[in-house]
Amino acid sequence: MAELSTPTLNLPTGLWRVMGGTALVVTSFSLLNPVLAVRLQTAGASNTTVGLIAMLPFVSVALLVPVAARVFARFGVGQCYRAGLLLELIACLGYLLTRDPALWCALGLMAGMGAAAAWNATEGLIAHNVPASHRGRLTGFYQAVLGAGMAIGPLLPSLLGLSPIGANVLAAAGLALGLGMNLSPDVTRLSAMHADHTHMNLAAAWRFRPGLAWAALVGGVFEVGLGSVTTAYGSQTGLDLGAATSIAGALGLGSFLLQYPIGWLADHLPARRLFAAGALLLTLSGLAFMQAATHPALLWLCAGLWGGLGGALYTLSMIRVAHDFADSSALAGTSAMIAGYTLGGALGPLVSGWALDHFGVAGQGGWLATLAISLLLVQLTPRSGPASPR
């Protein structure tokens, strides 16, 4: 960790506040979502319904990402970040007040609106403000912190003996703390784009680096698109709340363990080689999951691989954005990756829920292996797209 000391001394104080606040948001999100999935499953909802409700925050994020840069330019990155955390807090509190699935859909969309602001702001600020020499390691370190939050959140019900309502309250407290630590004026002084550069829209960013966007989408499916549905499946097989949510905890643990090493490797090895290796390993994990019905331990093993490798794909995409979009708009590049990642996060629970309902673990493993193979083929194809984002 000593390698981080030199560049981090020059980072704005507000950036550390934002990164810490976002870590609390991710921990709260990871605690809440599996608990909501179990509440739905025990109330008699199908895996498809669980997947649909889990999908909605990601749909909201994906719809708002294209306008994020313009909104930030008008109101300021710091103010938008705070507003995003407030919306997420309100949505989290709303789950305590109603059990109506239709209202839960509305709350999910509200949470997604808040996540769109907070997520875009954080990633854009990191890409814009971190020195080029240590982008890989610092980005990997930050993603590892988020992975720790993803791992810890789902384990808290078991560790603390929480009821579903108690877990919801704790998640709301985490969001409130994240908001409170970002009320300092130095957060509003942060910048995430060059003032003298022309705005690049989302479509242009995708055309500039389509392979990165696809890697981010696949990463979204594996890292955040499978936790709720796989947790619900575990509950369906007879696991109690603590054991079922620990599957999502394994997913987060995998993400935590791999992000800093991936960031370090990205500073030393070609990104395409790392992307291809991740795609190959994810293909193997999908094939392995097809045997989970007879070997239940594969639920946790595959979840750990999904979290680690899915998170690695996203981390690598963000590291490449910081390099490839350095002369244009890091915010546009990060927005493009987030849009891809959230689309994957939205598709993951819906398609996996449908696959589990109709084809069991063989169906889920098969579609995940196919998706990973598509990424491998993209990485083996010579990069296409214009040479410049202009």
C-alpha beads as a LAMMPS data file, in Angstrom:
LAMMPS data file: protein, C-alpha beads

390 atoms
389 bonds

1 atom types
1 bond types

-500.0 500.0 xlo xhi
-500.0 500.0 ylo yhi
-500.0 500.0 zlo zhi

Masses

1 110.0

Atoms # bond

1 1 1 0.000 0.000 0.000
2 1 1 3.001 2.261 0.280
3 1 1 2.904 2.687 -3.482
4 1 1 -0.250 4.730 -3.062
5 1 1 1.237 7.274 -0.677
6 1 1 2.826 9.660 -3.151
7 1 1 -0.133 10.366 -5.467
8 1 1 -2.784 10.273 -2.768
9 1 1 -1.131 13.150 -0.913
10 1 1 -2.117 15.383 -3.811
11 1 1 -5.730 14.265 -4.086
12 1 1 -8.447 16.749 -3.049
13 1 1 -9.851 16.128 0.426
14 1 1 -13.374 16.183 -0.973
15 1 1 -12.542 13.224 -3.211
16 1 1 -11.771 11.085 -0.175
17 1 1 -15.113 12.087 1.334
18 1 1 -16.922 11.095 -1.849
19 1 1 -15.142 7.738 -2.057
20 1 1 -15.930 7.012 1.594
21 1 1 -19.561 8.021 1.160
22 1 1 -19.937 5.803 -1.887
23 1 1 -18.403 2.880 0.002
24 1 1 -21.143 3.280 2.631
25 1 1 -23.787 3.446 -0.112
26 1 1 -22.538 0.190 -1.661
27 1 1 -22.459 -1.542 1.725
28 1 1 -26.035 -0.444 2.449
29 1 1 -27.196 -1.443 -1.038
30 1 1 -25.575 -4.881 -0.676
31 1 1 -27.192 -5.375 2.723
32 1 1 -30.650 -4.306 1.610
33 1 1 -31.136 -6.012 -1.757
34 1 1 -30.688 -9.671 -0.697
35 1 1 -32.958 -9.031 2.309
36 1 1 -35.646 -7.598 0.020
37 1 1 -35.249 -10.629 -2.247
38 1 1 -35.786 -13.022 0.667
39 1 1 -38.828 -11.024 1.852
40 1 1 -40.330 -11.351 -1.619
41 1 1 -39.524 -15.047 -1.931
42 1 1 -40.985 -15.931 1.472
43 1 1 -44.114 -13.963 0.526
44 1 1 -44.575 -16.290 -2.444
45 1 1 -43.076 -14.257 -5.290
46 1 1 -41.484 -16.121 -8.216
47 1 1 -37.815 -15.840 -9.128
48 1 1 -38.871 -13.814 -12.161
49 1 1 -40.672 -11.291 -9.938
50 1 1 -37.670 -11.065 -7.622
51 1 1 -35.462 -10.467 -10.639
52 1 1 -37.804 -7.821 -12.059
53 1 1 -37.822 -5.763 -8.852
54 1 1 -34.059 -6.150 -8.442
55 1 1 -33.651 -4.940 -12.021
56 1 1 -35.489 -1.620 -11.643
57 1 1 -32.784 0.455 -9.903
58 1 1 -30.381 -0.467 -12.683
59 1 1 -32.918 0.468 -15.344
60 1 1 -33.297 3.870 -13.705
61 1 1 -29.524 4.355 -13.618
62 1 1 -29.160 3.353 -17.273
63 1 1 -31.878 5.808 -18.344
64 1 1 -30.344 8.743 -16.453
65 1 1 -26.678 8.151 -17.276
66 1 1 -26.918 9.799 -20.744
67 1 1 -27.890 13.158 -19.212
68 1 1 -25.582 13.014 -16.185
69 1 1 -22.767 15.097 -17.663
70 1 1 -25.108 17.948 -18.631
71 1 1 -26.839 17.904 -15.244
72 1 1 -23.475 17.957 -13.470
73 1 1 -22.337 20.873 -15.621
74 1 1 -25.429 22.869 -14.652
75 1 1 -25.732 22.116 -10.937
76 1 1 -22.222 20.997 -9.974
77 1 1 -20.872 17.501 -9.378
78 1 1 -20.835 17.842 -5.587
79 1 1 -24.433 19.058 -5.326
80 1 1 -25.663 16.280 -7.616
81 1 1 -23.758 13.714 -5.582
82 1 1 -25.473 14.870 -2.380
83 1 1 -28.896 14.864 -4.043
84 1 1 -28.293 11.300 -5.208
85 1 1 -27.510 10.084 -1.702
86 1 1 -30.638 11.796 -0.374
87 1 1 -32.857 10.039 -2.945
88 1 1 -31.335 6.674 -2.057
89 1 1 -31.959 7.319 1.640
90 1 1 -35.612 8.218 1.029
91 1 1 -36.129 5.066 -1.044
92 1 1 -34.503 2.893 1.627
93 1 1 -36.788 4.344 4.301
94 1 1 -39.763 3.738 2.025
95 1 1 -39.272 -0.041 2.171
96 1 1 -39.955 0.204 5.910
97 1 1 -43.337 1.849 5.341
98 1 1 -44.943 -0.463 2.795
99 1 1 -44.950 -4.059 1.544
100 1 1 -46.805 -3.260 -1.684
101 1 1 -44.719 -4.672 -4.600
102 1 1 -45.967 -1.876 -6.877
103 1 1 -44.649 0.755 -4.471
104 1 1 -41.423 -1.199 -4.159
105 1 1 -41.051 -0.808 -7.927
106 1 1 -41.410 2.970 -7.560
107 1 1 -38.911 3.008 -4.694
108 1 1 -36.486 0.965 -6.765
109 1 1 -36.689 3.499 -9.579
110 1 1 -36.103 6.328 -7.069
111 1 1 -33.074 4.541 -5.641
112 1 1 -31.758 4.151 -9.171
113 1 1 -32.085 7.888 -9.788
114 1 1 -29.989 8.556 -6.709
115 1 1 -27.463 5.910 -7.680
116 1 1 -27.118 7.431 -11.151
117 1 1 -26.023 10.747 -9.634
118 1 1 -23.766 9.305 -6.932
119 1 1 -22.162 6.661 -9.122
120 1 1 -21.442 8.884 -12.117
121 1 1 -20.055 11.603 -9.867
122 1 1 -17.689 9.285 -7.991
123 1 1 -16.272 7.487 -11.016
124 1 1 -15.886 10.699 -13.004
125 1 1 -14.080 12.421 -10.120
126 1 1 -11.647 9.530 -9.706
127 1 1 -10.858 9.296 -13.418
128 1 1 -10.360 13.071 -13.655
129 1 1 -8.314 13.654 -10.499
130 1 1 -6.059 10.605 -10.041
131 1 1 -2.502 10.845 -11.485
132 1 1 -1.951 8.721 -14.605
133 1 1 1.008 6.838 -13.093
134 1 1 -1.172 5.250 -10.408
135 1 1 -4.614 5.077 -12.003
136 1 1 -4.618 1.293 -12.017
137 1 1 -3.595 0.827 -8.413
138 1 1 -5.741 3.568 -6.930
139 1 1 -8.764 2.585 -9.001
140 1 1 -8.204 -1.025 -7.973
141 1 1 -7.852 0.009 -4.334
142 1 1 -11.102 1.968 -4.480
143 1 1 -12.951 -0.895 -6.164
144 1 1 -11.564 -3.262 -3.515
145 1 1 -13.097 -1.043 -0.833
146 1 1 -16.422 -1.272 -2.653
147 1 1 -15.947 -5.035 -2.901
148 1 1 -15.460 -5.152 0.854
149 1 1 -18.771 -3.334 1.241
150 1 1 -20.439 -5.801 -1.118
151 1 1 -19.036 -8.673 0.951
152 1 1 -19.848 -7.268 4.390
153 1 1 -23.372 -6.033 3.644
154 1 1 -25.039 -9.413 2.935
155 1 1 -23.265 -11.022 5.910
156 1 1 -24.585 -8.533 8.475
157 1 1 -28.002 -10.202 9.005
158 1 1 -26.237 -13.402 10.044
159 1 1 -23.414 -11.759 12.003
160 1 1 -25.682 -9.389 13.936
161 1 1 -28.777 -11.581 14.133
162 1 1 -30.860 -8.988 12.276
163 1 1 -34.455 -9.384 11.228
164 1 1 -35.353 -8.171 7.715
165 1 1 -36.714 -4.920 9.184
166 1 1 -33.612 -4.460 11.334
167 1 1 -31.424 -4.952 8.271
168 1 1 -33.462 -2.312 6.426
169 1 1 -32.980 0.160 9.288
170 1 1 -29.226 -0.472 9.348
171 1 1 -29.022 0.104 5.586
172 1 1 -30.816 3.437 5.993
173 1 1 -28.392 4.431 8.754
174 1 1 -25.445 3.726 6.470
175 1 1 -26.912 5.918 3.738
176 1 1 -27.558 8.717 6.230
177 1 1 -23.945 8.564 7.422
178 1 1 -22.665 8.676 3.833
179 1 1 -24.758 11.766 3.147
180 1 1 -23.670 13.468 6.363
181 1 1 -19.957 13.056 5.702
182 1 1 -20.358 14.772 2.307
183 1 1 -21.992 17.993 3.495
184 1 1 -18.560 19.656 3.719
185 1 1 -17.931 22.593 1.288
186 1 1 -14.832 20.919 -0.216
187 1 1 -17.107 18.389 -1.942
188 1 1 -18.783 21.125 -3.994
189 1 1 -15.399 22.405 -5.196
190 1 1 -14.559 19.162 -7.020
191 1 1 -14.409 18.961 -10.834
192 1 1 -14.812 15.934 -13.120
193 1 1 -14.195 17.408 -16.578
194 1 1 -12.040 19.947 -18.389
195 1 1 -13.875 23.258 -18.591
196 1 1 -12.387 24.067 -22.022
197 1 1 -13.331 20.766 -23.702
198 1 1 -16.446 20.185 -25.791
199 1 1 -18.989 17.824 -24.228
200 1 1 -18.968 14.274 -25.665
201 1 1 -22.297 12.472 -25.616
202 1 1 -22.858 8.872 -24.597
203 1 1 -23.233 7.534 -28.135
204 1 1 -19.907 9.058 -29.171
205 1 1 -18.192 7.533 -26.149
206 1 1 -19.634 4.111 -26.998
207 1 1 -18.514 4.391 -30.614
208 1 1 -15.037 5.393 -29.476
209 1 1 -14.540 2.326 -27.272
210 1 1 -17.330 -0.249 -27.912
211 1 1 -15.253 -3.138 -26.577
212 1 1 -14.896 -1.422 -23.211
213 1 1 -18.653 -0.827 -23.024
214 1 1 -19.365 -4.504 -23.712
215 1 1 -16.842 -5.576 -21.051
216 1 1 -18.575 -3.258 -18.580
217 1 1 -21.970 -4.771 -19.462
218 1 1 -20.709 -8.310 -18.908
219 1 1 -19.097 -7.192 -15.653
220 1 1 -22.425 -5.745 -14.515
221 1 1 -24.255 -9.010 -15.155
222 1 1 -21.776 -11.047 -13.136
223 1 1 -20.935 -8.677 -10.273
224 1 1 -24.287 -7.093 -9.405
225 1 1 -26.871 -8.810 -11.609
226 1 1 -26.823 -12.244 -9.979
227 1 1 -26.802 -11.665 -6.215
228 1 1 -30.536 -11.268 -5.581
229 1 1 -31.694 -14.100 -7.835
230 1 1 -29.035 -16.530 -6.615
231 1 1 -29.872 -15.608 -3.011
232 1 1 -33.568 -16.250 -3.689
233 1 1 -32.666 -19.591 -5.287
234 1 1 -30.675 -20.497 -2.180
235 1 1 -33.660 -19.629 0.006
236 1 1 -35.840 -21.762 -2.271
237 1 1 -33.586 -24.767 -1.664
238 1 1 -34.180 -24.451 2.093
239 1 1 -31.382 -22.151 3.295
240 1 1 -32.267 -19.729 6.101
241 1 1 -31.861 -15.941 5.755
242 1 1 -28.252 -15.847 6.969
243 1 1 -27.108 -18.747 4.791
244 1 1 -28.974 -17.497 1.700
245 1 1 -27.645 -13.947 1.946
246 1 1 -24.142 -15.320 2.497
247 1 1 -24.189 -16.352 -1.181
248 1 1 -24.327 -12.662 -2.073
249 1 1 -21.622 -12.149 0.549
250 1 1 -19.381 -14.609 -1.300
251 1 1 -19.952 -12.585 -4.457
252 1 1 -18.851 -9.425 -2.680
253 1 1 -15.865 -11.165 -1.089
254 1 1 -14.656 -12.220 -4.514
255 1 1 -14.922 -8.645 -5.719
256 1 1 -12.990 -7.374 -2.700
257 1 1 -10.125 -9.830 -3.080
258 1 1 -9.459 -9.292 -6.781
259 1 1 -9.791 -5.541 -7.409
260 1 1 -6.447 -4.259 -6.112
261 1 1 -4.445 -7.080 -7.779
262 1 1 -6.269 -6.344 -11.053
263 1 1 -5.463 -2.650 -10.699
264 1 1 -1.794 -3.468 -10.132
265 1 1 -1.734 -5.810 -13.136
266 1 1 -3.366 -3.117 -15.282
267 1 1 -0.360 -0.877 -14.593
268 1 1 1.965 -3.618 -15.895
269 1 1 0.164 -5.796 -18.486
270 1 1 -1.918 -5.155 -21.635
271 1 1 -5.581 -4.678 -20.766
272 1 1 -6.792 -6.885 -23.619
273 1 1 -4.900 -9.857 -22.218
274 1 1 -6.522 -9.335 -18.819
275 1 1 -9.997 -8.951 -20.334
276 1 1 -9.588 -12.204 -22.292
277 1 1 -8.381 -14.138 -19.236
278 1 1 -11.374 -12.909 -17.228
279 1 1 -13.793 -13.921 -19.985
280 1 1 -12.303 -17.415 -20.159
281 1 1 -12.560 -17.944 -16.402
282 1 1 -16.166 -16.690 -16.373
283 1 1 -17.019 -19.174 -19.107
284 1 1 -15.693 -21.976 -16.929
285 1 1 -17.643 -20.681 -13.911
286 1 1 -20.886 -20.746 -15.898
287 1 1 -20.276 -24.344 -16.914
288 1 1 -19.456 -25.261 -13.306
289 1 1 -22.694 -23.679 -12.022
290 1 1 -24.691 -26.101 -14.142
291 1 1 -23.778 -28.738 -11.528
292 1 1 -24.925 -26.670 -8.507
293 1 1 -28.112 -28.703 -7.996
294 1 1 -26.064 -31.765 -7.104
295 1 1 -23.104 -29.890 -5.590
296 1 1 -24.554 -26.985 -3.527
297 1 1 -21.103 -25.690 -2.545
298 1 1 -20.851 -24.411 -6.127
299 1 1 -23.402 -21.716 -5.210
300 1 1 -20.772 -19.995 -3.081
301 1 1 -17.756 -20.874 -5.225
302 1 1 -19.303 -19.574 -8.450
303 1 1 -20.655 -16.487 -6.687
304 1 1 -17.143 -15.667 -5.497
305 1 1 -15.803 -16.002 -9.040
306 1 1 -18.622 -13.879 -10.452
307 1 1 -17.983 -11.089 -7.990
308 1 1 -14.221 -11.117 -8.463
309 1 1 -14.107 -11.448 -12.232
310 1 1 -17.184 -9.331 -12.942
311 1 1 -15.757 -6.578 -10.748
312 1 1 -12.400 -6.947 -12.483
313 1 1 -13.999 -6.329 -15.889
314 1 1 -15.570 -3.125 -14.607
315 1 1 -12.357 -1.978 -12.909
316 1 1 -10.327 -2.601 -16.067
317 1 1 -12.888 -0.673 -18.124
318 1 1 -12.659 2.333 -15.796
319 1 1 -8.860 2.247 -15.800
320 1 1 -8.806 2.256 -19.600
321 1 1 -11.350 5.105 -19.660
322 1 1 -9.029 7.264 -17.554
323 1 1 -6.295 6.745 -20.158
324 1 1 -8.320 6.718 -23.394
325 1 1 -10.540 9.703 -22.538
326 1 1 -7.858 11.802 -20.831
327 1 1 -7.823 14.373 -23.647
328 1 1 -11.601 14.687 -23.902
329 1 1 -14.081 13.981 -21.105
330 1 1 -13.431 11.392 -18.430
331 1 1 -17.021 11.957 -17.291
332 1 1 -18.362 10.958 -20.719
333 1 1 -16.198 7.842 -20.719
334 1 1 -17.185 6.791 -17.218
335 1 1 -20.840 7.467 -18.028
336 1 1 -20.583 5.119 -21.012
337 1 1 -19.073 2.377 -18.852
338 1 1 -21.667 2.882 -16.115
339 1 1 -24.467 2.700 -18.677
340 1 1 -23.104 -0.614 -19.940
341 1 1 -22.539 -1.926 -16.416
342 1 1 -26.030 -0.984 -15.237
343 1 1 -27.608 -2.478 -18.345
344 1 1 -25.831 -5.686 -17.388
345 1 1 -27.019 -5.270 -13.801
346 1 1 -30.580 -4.926 -15.092
347 1 1 -30.434 -7.848 -17.515
348 1 1 -28.694 -10.171 -15.064
349 1 1 -31.505 -10.721 -12.538
350 1 1 -34.275 -10.720 -15.146
351 1 1 -32.679 -13.266 -17.495
352 1 1 -31.290 -15.366 -14.640
353 1 1 -34.639 -15.413 -12.842
354 1 1 -36.367 -16.547 -16.043
355 1 1 -33.650 -19.157 -16.706
356 1 1 -33.900 -20.551 -13.168
357 1 1 -37.696 -20.722 -13.299
358 1 1 -37.747 -22.571 -16.619
359 1 1 -34.455 -24.495 -16.851
360 1 1 -32.987 -24.550 -13.342
361 1 1 -29.268 -24.148 -12.663
362 1 1 -28.428 -25.619 -16.083
363 1 1 -30.246 -22.736 -17.760
364 1 1 -28.547 -20.056 -15.684
365 1 1 -25.098 -21.601 -16.091
366 1 1 -25.597 -22.004 -19.831
367 1 1 -26.582 -18.412 -20.527
368 1 1 -23.785 -17.058 -18.342
369 1 1 -21.204 -19.185 -20.162
370 1 1 -22.541 -17.958 -23.510
371 1 1 -22.300 -14.344 -22.366
372 1 1 -18.707 -14.809 -21.228
373 1 1 -17.791 -16.404 -24.556
374 1 1 -19.153 -13.335 -26.370
375 1 1 -16.730 -11.131 -24.421
376 1 1 -13.848 -13.442 -25.256
377 1 1 -14.702 -13.154 -28.957
378 1 1 -14.794 -9.345 -28.690
379 1 1 -11.330 -9.327 -27.125
380 1 1 -9.970 -11.578 -29.885
381 1 1 -11.291 -9.193 -32.567
382 1 1 -9.050 -6.276 -33.632
383 1 1 -10.245 -3.037 -32.000
384 1 1 -12.646 -1.093 -34.163
385 1 1 -13.937 2.437 -33.900
386 1 1 -12.575 5.898 -34.669
387 1 1 -9.073 6.837 -33.588
388 1 1 -10.259 9.916 -31.781
389 1 1 -13.263 10.712 -29.635
390 1 1 -13.692 14.077 -31.317

Bonds

1 1 1 2
2 1 2 3
3 1 3 4
4 1 4 5
5 1 5 6
6 1 6 7
7 1 7 8
8 1 8 9
9 1 9 10
10 1 10 11
11 1 11 12
12 1 12 13
13 1 13 14
14 1 14 15
15 1 15 16
16 1 16 17
17 1 17 18
18 1 18 19
19 1 19 20
20 1 20 21
21 1 21 22
22 1 22 23
23 1 23 24
24 1 24 25
25 1 25 26
26 1 26 27
27 1 27 28
28 1 28 29
29 1 29 30
30 1 30 31
31 1 31 32
32 1 32 33
33 1 33 34
34 1 34 35
35 1 35 36
36 1 36 37
37 1 37 38
38 1 38 39
39 1 39 40
40 1 40 41
41 1 41 42
42 1 42 43
43 1 43 44
44 1 44 45
45 1 45 46
46 1 46 47
47 1 47 48
48 1 48 49
49 1 49 50
50 1 50 51
51 1 51 52
52 1 52 53
53 1 53 54
54 1 54 55
55 1 55 56
56 1 56 57
57 1 57 58
58 1 58 59
59 1 59 60
60 1 60 61
61 1 61 62
62 1 62 63
63 1 63 64
64 1 64 65
65 1 65 66
66 1 66 67
67 1 67 68
68 1 68 69
69 1 69 70
70 1 70 71
71 1 71 72
72 1 72 73
73 1 73 74
74 1 74 75
75 1 75 76
76 1 76 77
77 1 77 78
78 1 78 79
79 1 79 80
80 1 80 81
81 1 81 82
82 1 82 83
83 1 83 84
84 1 84 85
85 1 85 86
86 1 86 87
87 1 87 88
88 1 88 89
89 1 89 90
90 1 90 91
91 1 91 92
92 1 92 93
93 1 93 94
94 1 94 95
95 1 95 96
96 1 96 97
97 1 97 98
98 1 98 99
99 1 99 100
100 1 100 101
101 1 101 102
102 1 102 103
103 1 103 104
104 1 104 105
105 1 105 106
106 1 106 107
107 1 107 108
108 1 108 109
109 1 109 110
110 1 110 111
111 1 111 112
112 1 112 113
113 1 113 114
114 1 114 115
115 1 115 116
116 1 116 117
117 1 117 118
118 1 118 119
119 1 119 120
120 1 120 121
121 1 121 122
122 1 122 123
123 1 123 124
124 1 124 125
125 1 125 126
126 1 126 127
127 1 127 128
128 1 128 129
129 1 129 130
130 1 130 131
131 1 131 132
132 1 132 133
133 1 133 134
134 1 134 135
135 1 135 136
136 1 136 137
137 1 137 138
138 1 138 139
139 1 139 140
140 1 140 141
141 1 141 142
142 1 142 143
143 1 143 144
144 1 144 145
145 1 145 146
146 1 146 147
147 1 147 148
148 1 148 149
149 1 149 150
150 1 150 151
151 1 151 152
152 1 152 153
153 1 153 154
154 1 154 155
155 1 155 156
156 1 156 157
157 1 157 158
158 1 158 159
159 1 159 160
160 1 160 161
161 1 161 162
162 1 162 163
163 1 163 164
164 1 164 165
165 1 165 166
166 1 166 167
167 1 167 168
168 1 168 169
169 1 169 170
170 1 170 171
171 1 171 172
172 1 172 173
173 1 173 174
174 1 174 175
175 1 175 176
176 1 176 177
177 1 177 178
178 1 178 179
179 1 179 180
180 1 180 181
181 1 181 182
182 1 182 183
183 1 183 184
184 1 184 185
185 1 185 186
186 1 186 187
187 1 187 188
188 1 188 189
189 1 189 190
190 1 190 191
191 1 191 192
192 1 192 193
193 1 193 194
194 1 194 195
195 1 195 196
196 1 196 197
197 1 197 198
198 1 198 199
199 1 199 200
200 1 200 201
201 1 201 202
202 1 202 203
203 1 203 204
204 1 204 205
205 1 205 206
206 1 206 207
207 1 207 208
208 1 208 209
209 1 209 210
210 1 210 211
211 1 211 212
212 1 212 213
213 1 213 214
214 1 214 215
215 1 215 216
216 1 216 217
217 1 217 218
218 1 218 219
219 1 219 220
220 1 220 221
221 1 221 222
222 1 222 223
223 1 223 224
224 1 224 225
225 1 225 226
226 1 226 227
227 1 227 228
228 1 228 229
229 1 229 230
230 1 230 231
231 1 231 232
232 1 232 233
233 1 233 234
234 1 234 235
235 1 235 236
236 1 236 237
237 1 237 238
238 1 238 239
239 1 239 240
240 1 240 241
241 1 241 242
242 1 242 243
243 1 243 244
244 1 244 245
245 1 245 246
246 1 246 247
247 1 247 248
248 1 248 249
249 1 249 250
250 1 250 251
251 1 251 252
252 1 252 253
253 1 253 254
254 1 254 255
255 1 255 256
256 1 256 257
257 1 257 258
258 1 258 259
259 1 259 260
260 1 260 261
261 1 261 262
262 1 262 263
263 1 263 264
264 1 264 265
265 1 265 266
266 1 266 267
267 1 267 268
268 1 268 269
269 1 269 270
270 1 270 271
271 1 271 272
272 1 272 273
273 1 273 274
274 1 274 275
275 1 275 276
276 1 276 277
277 1 277 278
278 1 278 279
279 1 279 280
280 1 280 281
281 1 281 282
282 1 282 283
283 1 283 284
284 1 284 285
285 1 285 286
286 1 286 287
287 1 287 288
288 1 288 289
289 1 289 290
290 1 290 291
291 1 291 292
292 1 292 293
293 1 293 294
294 1 294 295
295 1 295 296
296 1 296 297
297 1 297 298
298 1 298 299
299 1 299 300
300 1 300 301
301 1 301 302
302 1 302 303
303 1 303 304
304 1 304 305
305 1 305 306
306 1 306 307
307 1 307 308
308 1 308 309
309 1 309 310
310 1 310 311
311 1 311 312
312 1 312 313
313 1 313 314
314 1 314 315
315 1 315 316
316 1 316 317
317 1 317 318
318 1 318 319
319 1 319 320
320 1 320 321
321 1 321 322
322 1 322 323
323 1 323 324
324 1 324 325
325 1 325 326
326 1 326 327
327 1 327 328
328 1 328 329
329 1 329 330
330 1 330 331
331 1 331 332
332 1 332 333
333 1 333 334
334 1 334 335
335 1 335 336
336 1 336 337
337 1 337 338
338 1 338 339
339 1 339 340
340 1 340 341
341 1 341 342
342 1 342 343
343 1 343 344
344 1 344 345
345 1 345 346
346 1 346 347
347 1 347 348
348 1 348 349
349 1 349 350
350 1 350 351
351 1 351 352
352 1 352 353
353 1 353 354
354 1 354 355
355 1 355 356
356 1 356 357
357 1 357 358
358 1 358 359
359 1 359 360
360 1 360 361
361 1 361 362
362 1 362 363
363 1 363 364
364 1 364 365
365 1 365 366
366 1 366 367
367 1 367 368
368 1 368 369
369 1 369 370
370 1 370 371
371 1 371 372
372 1 372 373
373 1 373 374
374 1 374 375
375 1 375 376
376 1 376 377
377 1 377 378
378 1 378 379
379 1 379 380
380 1 380 381
381 1 381 382
382 1 382 383
383 1 383 384
384 1 384 385
385 1 385 386
386 1 386 387
387 1 387 388
388 1 388 389
389 1 389 390
